[in-house]
């Protein structure tokens, strides 16, 4: 599979590293909107300007689009799906149906295949929710994120006028997590489950009150949560918040039996040193499956729900039967 990377931020760098661990992937190049002469790739991959992308229409099987969900991917993925087979990491859950519809039309109209919302949530957590609901139809879902850096939320803050840089931690409320893991099934609002801690560097003359209000009132990101905004220096941000860790749980609690007397809990959790690098590994695994679907003539937009598990891994089927089934 010949892969291209569009955008060279944290996810783009992660995809470059992920390619080096997958022998069946050939990385064609990195395409940047910045001055390509100023972009140095981690592993020496050739860097091109996005203006050169059209020269690679017949040289790239799958284009990994590594932009931000807040403002970039809704337009970027749709536009690029007209000329390439694409995969993205769109993670604004509330807007996934609309994004899917737009990308699906662009891909089908131009005979291409696409996948959106590939990562760990949405992505791996989505698959777990589906399986858990199938196994325990009489039950409740709970998803907790963190503690860790949210790339999408951090990016959303950085796009506010007057913000120089920012990191946002998603923090699950421990008492609530413990209740669910103990088999309780409380009714929870979004605000009950998580706290959002923001560390924000602003320009010297920026209005702190305006910026804090814009963060706390941002729909789909902060408006529904208890949000704490901390203004810090660039030195403090770099010293104390330079990593990209994350974690999370997806839990389903359900019952079986004549009188629902037997309780069952399905829990899937992740603890990540590098959110973007793990997300990128998911991108490569599902790009592999997308490439296989492309070879079978599939067009239009897919999600992780549409993919056979056997197609995301670079192993023969008999090896899967022998060692994994």
C-alpha positions in Angstrom: 0.0 0.0 0.0 1.4 3.4 -1.0 0.4 6.0 1.5 0.6 9.8 1.6 0.4 12.1 4.6 -1.5 15.4 4.3 -0.6 17.7 7.2 2.4 17.3 9.4 1.3 18.1 13.0 1.2 15.6 15.8 -1.0 13.0 14.0 1.0 13.4 10.8 4.3 12.7 12.6 2.6 9.7 14.3 1.6 8.3 11.0 5.1 8.7 9.7 6.4 6.7 12.6 3.6 4.1 12.3 4.5 3.5 8.6 8.0 2.5 9.7 6.5 -0.3 11.8 4.4 -1.8 9.1 6.3 -3.6 6.4 3.4 -3.6 3.9 3.2 0.2 3.8 5.3 2.4 1.5 5.3 6.1 2.6 5.3 8.2 -0.6 5.6 11.6 1.0 4.4 14.2 3.4 2.3 17.1 2.0 2.4 20.4 4.0 0.7 23.7 3.8 3.7 25.4 5.2 6.9 26.2 3.4 8.2 22.7 2.6 11.8 23.9 2.9 11.2 24.6 6.6 9.5 21.2 7.4 12.0 18.5 8.5 10.4 15.1 8.9 11.3 12.8 11.7 12.6 9.9 9.6 13.8 11.8 6.5 10.6 11.3 4.5 10.4 13.5 1.4 8.3 16.7 2.1 6.2 18.3 -0.6 4.0 21.3 -0.8 0.2 20.6 -1.0 0.3 22.4 -4.3 2.2 19.4 -5.7 -0.3 16.9 -4.5 -2.2 16.6 -7.8 1.0 15.2 -9.4 0.6 12.1 -7.1 -3.0 11.1 -8.1 -1.7 7.8 -9.5 1.1 7.3 -7.0 -0.9 7.2 -3.7 -3.3 4.5 -2.8 -4.5 6.0 0.5 -4.1 9.6 1.6 -4.1 10.0 5.4 -5.6 13.4 6.2 -4.0 14.7 9.4 -5.9 17.9 10.1 -7.9 19.3 13.0 -11.5 18.2 13.6 -12.8 21.6 14.7 -12.5 23.5 11.4 -10.2 21.6 9.0 -11.4 18.1 8.4 -15.1 18.9 7.6 -13.8 20.7 4.4 -10.5 19.0 3.9 -11.7 15.4 3.8 -14.6 16.3 1.5 -12.4 18.2 -1.0 -9.6 15.6 -1.0 -12.0 12.6 -1.4 -12.8 14.0 -4.9 -9.2 13.2 -6.1 -7.9 10.5 -3.7 -8.9 7.6 -1.5 -8.7 9.1 2.0 -8.8 8.3 5.7 -9.2 10.8 8.6 -9.4 11.0 12.4 -12.5 13.3 12.7 -13.5 13.1 16.4 -16.4 15.6 16.9 -18.9 12.8 17.8 -22.0 15.0 17.5 -21.1 15.9 13.9 -20.1 12.4 12.6 -23.3 11.7 10.8 -23.1 15.0 8.8 -19.4 14.5 8.1 -20.0 10.9 6.9 -22.8 12.1 4.5 -20.6 14.8 3.0 -17.6 12.6 2.5 -19.7 9.7 1.2 -21.1 11.9 -1.5 -17.7 13.3 -2.5 -16.1 9.8 -2.7 -19.0 8.1 -4.6 -19.3 11.0 -7.1 -15.7 10.5 -8.0 -15.3 6.8 -7.7 -13.1 6.8 -4.6 -13.2 5.1 -1.2 -12.9 6.9 2.2 -13.0 6.3 5.9 -13.7 8.8 8.6 -13.3 8.9 12.4 -10.5 6.4 12.7 -8.6 6.3 16.0 -9.3 5.1 19.5 -12.4 7.1 20.1 -14.0 7.3 17.7 -12.5 4.1 16.4 -11.5 1.3 18.8 -13.9 2.4 21.5 -16.7 2.5 18.8 -16.1 -1.1 17.9 -16.2 -2.1 21.6 -19.5 -0.3 22.2 -21.0 -2.1 19.2 -19.9 -5.6 20.4 -20.9 -4.9 24.0 -24.4 -3.7 22.9 -24.8 -6.8 20.8 -23.8 -9.1 23.7 -25.7 -7.2 26.4 -28.8 -5.7 24.8 -30.3 -5.1 28.2 -27.7 -2.6 29.6 -26.1 0.8 29.6 -23.0 2.3 28.0 -20.5 4.5 29.8 -17.5 6.1 28.2 -14.8 7.9 30.3 -11.8 9.7 28.8 -8.6 10.5 30.5 -6.7 11.6 32.3 -5.0 12.9 29.3 -4.4 15.5 26.6 -7.2 15.8 24.1 -5.7 16.8 20.8 -8.9 18.0 19.3 -9.9 20.1 22.3 -6.4 21.6 22.5 -6.5 22.5 18.8 -9.9 24.1 19.3 -8.5 26.4 22.0 -5.5 27.3 19.9 -7.8 28.6 17.2 -9.2 31.3 19.5 -7.9 34.8 18.7 -5.2 35.8 21.1 -4.2 32.2 22.1 -0.5 31.4 21.5 -0.7 27.7 22.6 -2.8 25.5 24.8 -3.2 22.0 26.2 -6.4 20.5 27.5 -6.7 17.6 29.9 -9.8 15.5 30.1 -10.2 14.2 33.6 -12.8 11.5 34.5 -14.5 11.9 37.9 -13.1 8.9 39.8 -16.1 8.4 42.1 -18.4 8.0 39.1 -16.0 5.6 37.3 -15.8 3.4 40.4 -19.6 3.3 40.7 -19.9 2.0 37.2 -17.1 -0.6 37.5 -18.9 -1.8 40.7 -22.0 -2.6 38.6 -24.1 0.5 39.4 -26.0 2.0 36.5 -26.4 5.7 37.4 -28.0 8.2 35.1 -25.2 10.6 34.2 -25.0 13.9 32.3 -22.0 14.9 30.4 -21.0 17.2 33.2 -21.2 14.4 35.8 -18.5 12.3 34.1 -15.6 14.6 33.2 -13.8 17.8 34.1 -11.9 19.7 31.4 -8.6 21.4 32.6 -7.2 23.9 30.2 -3.7 25.4 30.3 -3.6 28.4 28.0 -0.8 30.7 26.8 -2.1 34.0 25.5 -0.6 37.1 23.8 0.5 39.9 26.1 -2.4 42.2 25.3 -5.1 39.5 24.9 -8.3 39.7 26.9 -8.4 36.9 29.5 -12.1 37.3 30.3 -13.1 37.0 26.6 -10.8 34.0 25.9 -12.0 32.2 29.1 -15.7 32.8 28.1 -15.0 31.6 24.5 -13.5 28.4 25.8 -16.2 27.7 28.3 -19.1 28.4 25.9 -17.7 26.5 22.9 -20.3 24.0 21.7 -19.4 20.3 21.3 -16.1 20.9 23.2 -16.6 22.7 26.5 -20.1 24.1 26.9 -21.5 20.9 28.5 -18.6 20.3 30.9 -17.2 21.8 34.1 -14.2 23.6 32.6 -11.2 25.0 34.4 -9.1 27.6 32.5 -5.5 28.2 33.7 -3.5 30.9 32.1 0.2 30.0 32.1 3.5 31.1 30.6 4.9 29.4 27.5 7.8 28.2 29.7 5.4 26.5 32.1 3.4 24.9 29.3 6.6 23.5 27.8 8.0 22.3 31.1 5.0 20.7 32.6 2.6 19.9 29.7 4.8 18.9 26.8 3.8 15.3 26.7 0.7 13.8 24.9 -0.6 11.1 27.2 -4.2 9.9 27.3 -6.3 7.1 28.6 -9.9 6.0 28.7 -12.6 3.4 29.5 -15.6 2.2 27.6 -17.9 0.2 29.9 -21.2 -1.6 29.4 -23.1 -2.9 32.3 -26.0 -5.3 31.6 -28.2 -8.1 33.0 -29.4 -11.5 31.9 -31.6 -14.1 33.5 -35.4 -14.6 34.0 -35.6 -11.7 36.4 -32.4 -9.9 35.2 -30.7 -11.3 38.3 -27.3 -11.8 36.8 -25.1 -8.8 36.2 -22.3 -8.5 33.7 -19.7 -5.8 33.0 -17.7 -5.4 29.8 -14.8 -3.0 30.1 -12.2 -2.0 27.6 -9.5 0.5 28.6 -6.4 2.2 27.2 -3.5 3.9 28.8 -1.4 5.8 26.3 2.0 7.6 26.6 1.4 9.2 23.2 -2.2 9.9 22.1 -1.2 10.9 18.5 1.2 8.0 18.0 -1.4 5.4 19.1 -4.1 7.2 17.0 -1.7 6.9 14.0 -1.3 3.2 14.5 -5.1 2.8 14.2 -5.0 5.0 11.0 -2.4 2.6 9.4 -4.3 -0.5 10.4 -7.6 0.7 9.0 -5.9 2.2 6.0 -4.7 -1.3 5.2 -8.3 -2.5 5.3 -9.5 0.4 3.3 -6.9 -0.4 0.6 -8.2 -4.0 0.5 -11.7 -2.7 0.1 -10.5 -0.5 -2.7 -9.0 -3.4 -4.5 -12.4 -5.1 -4.3 -14.0 -2.2 -6.0 -15.7 -0.5 -3.0 -16.5 3.2 -3.3 -18.0 5.7 -0.9 -17.4 6.3 2.8 -16.8 3.6 5.4 -16.3 3.6 9.2 -14.7 1.0 11.5 -18.1 -0.7 11.7 -17.7 -1.8 8.0 -14.4 -3.5 8.3 -13.7 -7.2 8.8 -11.2 -7.7 11.7 -9.0 -9.9 9.5 -8.4 -7.0 7.1 -6.7 -4.6 9.5 -3.7 -6.9 10.2 -0.8 -7.9 8.0 -1.0 -11.6 8.7 -2.2 -14.6 6.8 -5.6 -15.9 7.8 -4.2 -19.3 8.8 -1.9 -17.5 11.3 -4.9 -15.8 12.8 -6.7 -19.1 13.2 -3.6 -20.7 14.7 -2.5 -18.0 17.1 -5.4 -15.5 17.7 -8.7 -17.4 17.5 
